[in-house]
Amino acid sequence: MFARTALRTSVRGFQSSARQQSAAAPGATKVKPSFWSIWYEPAAVPIYVTVGVACAGAGWYLTHLMRHPDVVWDRHNNPEPWNRVEQGTNTKLHSVNQVFERTYKRDKL
C-alpha cells in the first residue's frame, strides 16, 4: 500500500514539473523560489512553534540556574553558595502561598 502511494506521488510530482516546463515560454527567465515558499508548509507550523518554545524555555531555565544557588560555578571562591542564603530569602523557582522578604540574587558567578 505504501509503495503504491509513494509511486503515485513521485509520478505526480514528475508530471506537474514536466507540465510547468512545457508551459513556460521558450525564452522566459525562470524565477527562483524564495526561502519562504520553499520552507513554508502548513502542517509543519506546530513543529516549528513547539521547537521554538522548547528552545526559549531551555534558555530561560539556563539563565535561572546561572542566577540561583543551585549550581556551583566557582569552586574556589564560593564552593557552597547555598550556605550564604539568609533567612527569609526565596530561592525556589515557584513558591505557593509563601511570603518572602526578598528573592535570591547571585552577587557574582
N, C-alpha and C positions, 0 to 999 in steps of 0.2 A: 504494500500500500504506500509506504513512504517513498519507495523508489519511483513509483509512478508519479507521485506528486512532485518530487524533485525534478524528474524528467520533464513534466509538463511546464513547470516554472522556468526551467532553463530554456526550453524551446520557445516559450512565450517571450522571454527576455530577448532571445536572438531575433525573433520575428519583429518585435517592436523596434529594435535598434536598426534592423535592415530597412524597415519602413521609414524611419526617420532619416536615414542616409539617402534613400532614394527620393524622398520628398523634398530634400534641400535642393536649392538651385545649384547648378554646376559651378558657378564662380563665387558663391556666397561664402563669407568667412563664418566659421563656427564660433559661437560664444562659449567661453569656458564657464562651467558651472561654478557658482560661488560656494564658499565654505558652508554657509547656512543651508543651501539646497542639498549639499552632499550629506551633511551630518544630521539634519533635522529629520526625525522620524517620530510621529506622534506616539507610537507605542513605547518608545524609549524614554519619554519625558519623565515618568515616575522613577525610572532608574537613575536618571541624572539628578533629580531632586533628592532622592534617598542618599546617593553618594555625596552630594554637596552638603546635606545636613549632617551626615556622619563625619565628614572631614571638619566641618565647622565645630561640631561638638567635641571632637578629639582635640582640636586646637584650643578650645576653651578649657577643657579639662587639664591639658598640659600647663596652661598658664595658671590655673587654680593650684595645681601641685607645686609649681615653682614658688608661689607666694605663701603657702601654708607650711606648717612644721611637719608634715607627713613624710617629706623626702629630705634626705641629708645631701646637701650639695658640697659642703666643705667639711671634710672630716677632721682637719687640723685645728681650725679656729673655732668652729661651732659644731662639735661632734653630735650633740644631743639638743637640737633646737626646741624640742617639746618640753624640756625641763625649764626653759626660760619663760614659759607662758604663765602670766599672772592669773590669779583667781578672778572670775567674772569676765573672762575673755572668751569669745566664741571662736572655736577652731573648726567647727563642723561645717560640712557642705550644706546641710539642711537641718535646721533645728525647729521642732514643732512645739508650740506652746511653752517656749522658754524665753525669758528676757535676759539679755546680756548687756553689760555696760558698754562694751566695745568689741570690735572684731580684731582678730589677729592679723598683723601685717609684718612681713619679714623685713628686718632692717637691711640686711644685705644677704647676698647669695653666698 
